[in-house]
């Protein structure tokens, strides 16, 4: 037995899931920033579709 209780195992699992969620959040935020920058460039050029 590894010495971890069920509760400790659950805590470790939740920590891992939180870490994964934070990584996904950072990736999505980076995509949003990139899209905003692209949109701003198009607006400056005057060829914005919106």
WOSULHU-V328728 format. One record per backbone hydrogen bond with DSSP energy under -1.0 kcal/mol. NH is the residue of the N-H (numbers start at 0). CO is the residue of the C=O. E is the energy in kcal/mol with one decimal. If there is no record, write none. Layout:
[[NH CO E] [NH CO E]]
//
This chain:
[[8 4 -2.5] [9 5 -2.4] [10 6 -2.4] [11 7 -2.3] [12 8 -2.4] [13 9 -2.6] [14 10 -2.4] [15 11 -2.1] [16 12 -2.4] [17 13 -2.5] [18 14 -2.3] [19 15 -2.3] [20 16 -2.5] [21 17 -2.5] [22 18 -2.1] [23 19 -2.4] [24 20 -2.4] [25 21 -2.4] [26 22 -2.2] [27 23 -2.5] [28 24 -2.6] [29 25 -2.3] [30 26 -1.9] [31 27 -2.3] [32 28 -2.5] [33 29 -2.3] [34 30 -2.4] [35 31 -2.5] [36 32 -2.4] [37 33 -2.3] [38 34 -2.6] [39 35 -2.6] [40 36 -2.1] [41 37 -2.2] [42 38 -2.5] [43 39 -2.1] [44 40 -1.8] [45 41 -1.2] [46 41 -1.8]]
//
